[in-house]
């Protein structure tokens, strides 16, 4: 990213290969029962070419999700199970954050305990209200 906030338009730097090596290590650890990990792509000095190479080499798998939470978010599992590309945009539609998450499922997709408890109460009410009519 340049000082004016735009992505660098320079040729690839080889950074995509370094990020892929890091992903491989995290994925191997996850497969052996290790913890999830994440790589913040916006914190790296990636050029447009680097980002394009990384996205191309990781590819897209079978799962993709679009969310609207204070701006558009897009998540997709790459062709490597457990490796997710997570991109959040702000209200101005500019990329606000972009990460590679190495995990079975990204945190943003997991139901929160309090939401599950509220849903259980609502469905219980629905079932018993209609069951007694």
C-alpha positions as a printed Julia matrix, in Angstrom:
133×3 Matrix{Float64}:
   0.0     0.0     0.0
   1.43    3.38   -0.92
   1.36    6.45    1.33
  -1.79    7.71   -0.38
  -3.66    4.51    0.55
  -3.67    2.88   -2.9
  -2.22   -0.53   -3.63
   1.17   -0.69   -5.23
   1.1    -1.35   -8.94
   4.59   -2.84   -9.03
   5.52   -6.3   -10.28
   5.45   -9.25   -7.9
   8.05   -9.34   -5.17
   7.94  -13.04   -4.3
   5.91  -12.27   -1.19
   3.09  -14.56   -2.35
   5.47  -17.53   -2.14
   6.47  -16.54    1.41
   2.82  -16.25    2.46
   2.09  -19.66    0.9
   4.91  -21.2     2.94
   3.49  -19.66    6.11
   0.01  -20.95    5.24
   1.44  -24.44    4.64
   3.03  -24.45    8.09
  -0.15  -23.26    9.81
  -2.3   -25.76    7.9
   0.02  -28.61    8.81
  -0.18  -27.59   12.48
  -3.99  -27.33   12.29
  -4.2   -30.79   10.72
  -2.18  -32.2    13.64
  -4.67  -30.75   16.13
  -3.12  -27.35   16.44
  -4.82  -24.02   16.81
  -6.24  -21.79   14.12
  -4.07  -19.0    12.73
  -4.53  -15.89   10.6
  -2.36  -13.78    8.32
  -3.27  -10.12    7.94
  -2.67   -9.39    4.27
  -3.19   -5.64    4.69
  -0.18   -5.46    7.0
   2.13   -6.9     4.34
   3.82   -4.82    1.62
   2.05   -6.76   -1.16
   1.81   -5.4    -4.66
  -1.25   -5.94   -6.83
   0.76   -8.66   -8.62
   1.59  -10.38   -5.29
  -2.05  -10.38   -4.22
  -3.17  -11.66   -7.62
  -0.6   -14.45   -7.54
  -1.62  -15.48   -4.03
  -5.31  -15.48   -4.93
  -4.64  -17.45   -8.1
  -2.47  -20.06   -6.41
  -4.89  -20.58   -3.53
  -7.86  -20.69   -5.88
 -11.46  -21.02   -4.76
 -13.07  -24.04   -3.24
 -16.7   -25.05   -2.91
 -17.79  -22.7    -0.11
 -18.28  -18.94   -0.31
 -20.27  -16.59    1.89
 -21.37  -12.97    1.56
 -22.3   -11.01    4.69
 -23.62   -7.51    5.31
 -22.26   -6.39    8.68
 -21.36   -2.71    8.67
 -20.19   -3.13    5.09
 -19.94   -6.07    2.75
 -17.86   -9.06    3.73
 -16.9   -11.94    1.5
 -15.37  -15.2     2.66
 -14.38  -18.18    0.61
 -12.63  -21.39    1.35
  -9.72  -21.78   -1.0
  -9.15  -25.04   -2.81
  -7.24  -26.07    0.33
  -9.71  -27.14    3.01
  -9.24  -25.09    6.13
  -7.68  -22.11    4.32
 -10.15  -19.22    4.09
  -9.81  -15.84    2.38
 -11.73  -13.26    4.42
 -12.3    -9.78    2.96
 -14.24   -7.01    4.72
 -15.23   -3.75    3.04
 -16.22   -0.52    4.72
 -19.27    1.6     3.97
 -17.3     3.24    1.14
 -16.86   -0.22   -0.5
 -13.07   -0.09   -0.05
 -11.31   -3.11    1.43
 -11.0    -2.44    5.16
  -9.39   -5.73    6.14
  -8.22   -8.83    4.36
  -6.92  -11.97    6.0
  -6.13  -15.55    5.31
  -7.59  -17.64    8.12
  -6.38  -21.16    8.65
  -9.22  -22.79   10.56
 -12.06  -25.28   10.2
 -14.53  -22.37   10.1
 -13.92  -18.62   10.44
 -15.04  -17.09   13.74
 -17.37  -14.64   11.98
 -19.45  -17.6    10.74
 -19.83  -19.27   14.13
 -23.08  -18.7    16.03
 -22.56  -16.89   19.31
 -23.7   -18.73   22.46
 -26.15  -15.98   23.44
 -27.68  -16.0    19.94
 -28.14  -19.78   20.12
 -29.79  -19.48   23.55
 -32.16  -16.78   22.25
 -33.0   -18.92   19.21
 -33.72  -21.91   21.44
 -36.17  -19.81   23.48
 -37.88  -18.49   20.33
 -38.31  -21.91   18.71
 -39.52  -23.41   21.99
 -42.18  -20.67   22.15
 -43.11  -21.29   18.5
 -43.38  -25.06   18.95
 -45.49  -24.92   22.11
 -47.7   -22.03   20.96
 -48.61  -23.85   17.71
 -48.69  -27.25   19.38
 -51.53  -26.19   21.68
 -53.79  -24.63   19.06
